[in-house]
Amino acid sequence: MMKKMVMTLVAAFVFALSACGGGGGGETEDSADSGGADSSGDSVDAEAARSAYDQNCLQCHGENLEGMNGPPLAGQDLSQDHVLSMIQNGAAGMPDSLVSGSEAENLAAWIANQ
């Protein structure tokens, strides 16, 4: 039963990613990797984001964002807006509002840059 739920979650997330075109926000590979700036031009507090990730996301998405019970996040060309929406609203099997406010925005920017 649990395995079926996990597979449903993974399928829903992959579908959502493909439906939104994978995001990326028009950034080049160089801009996404240089300094960790989010789409609003503010810098990302990587230490705070990693701490929030470790406390709220690691169990499902893995230590290196490689995916475990949840889908992989690293190397997925996710837009900050898409990641923030997932954090705020959840999805099939993913709870909503685990992180909120500026902490959620910082975490979304950090994940989008991974």
C-alpha positions as CSV (number, residue, x, y, z in Angstrom):
1,M,0.0,0.0,0.0
2,M,2.8,2.5,0.9
3,K,4.8,1.6,-2.2
4,K,1.7,2.4,-4.3
5,M,1.3,5.8,-2.6
6,V,5.0,6.6,-3.2
7,M,4.8,5.7,-6.8
8,T,1.6,7.8,-7.2
9,L,3.5,10.7,-5.6
10,V,6.5,10.3,-7.9
11,A,4.3,10.1,-11.0
12,A,2.3,13.2,-10.0
13,F,5.4,15.2,-9.4
14,V,7.0,14.1,-12.7
15,F,3.7,15.0,-14.5
16,A,3.6,18.4,-12.8
17,L,7.2,19.1,-13.8
18,S,6.6,18.2,-17.4
19,A,3.3,20.2,-17.5
20,C,5.1,23.4,-16.4
21,G,7.9,22.8,-18.9
22,G,10.6,22.2,-16.2
23,G,10.8,25.9,-15.3
24,G,14.3,27.4,-15.4
25,G,13.1,31.0,-15.8
26,G,15.3,31.7,-18.8
27,E,18.5,31.6,-16.7
28,T,21.6,30.3,-18.4
29,E,23.7,27.6,-16.8
30,D,26.3,30.2,-15.8
31,S,23.8,32.5,-14.1
32,A,22.2,29.7,-12.1
33,D,25.5,28.6,-10.7
34,S,27.2,32.0,-10.1
35,G,26.7,33.2,-6.6
36,G,23.3,31.5,-6.0
37,A,21.1,34.5,-6.8
38,D,17.4,33.9,-7.0
39,S,15.1,35.3,-9.7
40,S,14.4,38.5,-7.7
41,G,18.1,39.4,-7.6
42,D,18.5,38.8,-3.9
43,S,21.2,36.5,-2.8
44,V,20.4,33.1,-1.3
45,D,21.4,32.3,2.3
46,A,22.7,28.9,1.5
47,E,23.4,28.0,5.1
48,A,19.9,28.8,6.2
49,A,18.4,27.1,3.2
50,R,20.4,23.9,3.8
51,S,19.3,23.9,7.4
52,A,15.7,24.3,6.4
53,Y,16.1,21.5,3.8
54,D,17.8,19.2,6.3
55,Q,14.9,19.7,8.8
56,N,12.0,19.5,6.4
57,C,12.9,17.9,3.1
58,L,15.8,15.5,3.6
59,Q,13.7,12.6,4.7
60,C,11.9,12.4,1.4
61,H,14.3,14.1,-1.1
62,G,17.6,12.7,0.2
63,E,20.7,14.2,1.6
64,N,22.0,15.3,-1.8
65,L,18.5,16.1,-3.3
66,E,18.8,12.8,-5.2
67,G,15.3,11.6,-4.2
68,M,14.2,8.8,-1.9
69,N,10.5,8.6,-1.0
70,G,10.0,11.9,-2.9
71,P,11.3,12.7,-6.3
72,P,14.8,14.0,-7.0
73,L,15.3,17.8,-6.9
74,A,18.9,18.2,-8.0
75,G,19.5,18.7,-11.7
76,Q,15.8,19.1,-12.5
77,D,15.9,22.7,-13.9
78,L,13.1,23.7,-11.5
79,S,12.0,27.4,-11.4
80,Q,12.0,29.1,-8.0
81,D,8.3,29.9,-8.4
82,H,7.5,26.3,-9.0
83,V,9.5,25.1,-6.0
84,L,7.9,27.8,-3.8
85,S,4.4,26.7,-5.0
86,M,5.2,23.1,-4.1
87,I,6.5,24.1,-0.7
88,Q,3.5,26.3,0.0
89,N,0.8,24.1,-1.5
90,G,2.1,20.6,-1.3
91,A,1.2,18.0,-3.9
92,A,0.1,14.4,-4.0
93,G,1.6,13.0,-0.8
94,M,3.7,16.1,0.0
95,P,2.4,18.2,2.9
96,D,1.9,21.9,2.5
97,S,3.4,24.7,4.5
98,L,6.4,22.8,6.0
99,V,8.3,26.0,5.6
100,S,6.8,29.5,5.2
101,G,7.5,33.1,4.6
102,S,11.0,34.3,3.7
103,E,12.4,30.9,4.8
104,A,10.3,29.2,2.2
105,E,11.4,31.8,-0.5
106,N,15.1,31.3,0.4
107,L,14.7,27.5,0.4
108,A,12.9,27.6,-3.0
109,A,15.7,29.8,-4.5
110,W,18.4,27.5,-3.2
111,I,16.7,24.3,-4.5
112,A,16.1,26.0,-7.9
113,N,19.8,26.6,-8.1
114,Q,20.8,23.0,-7.4
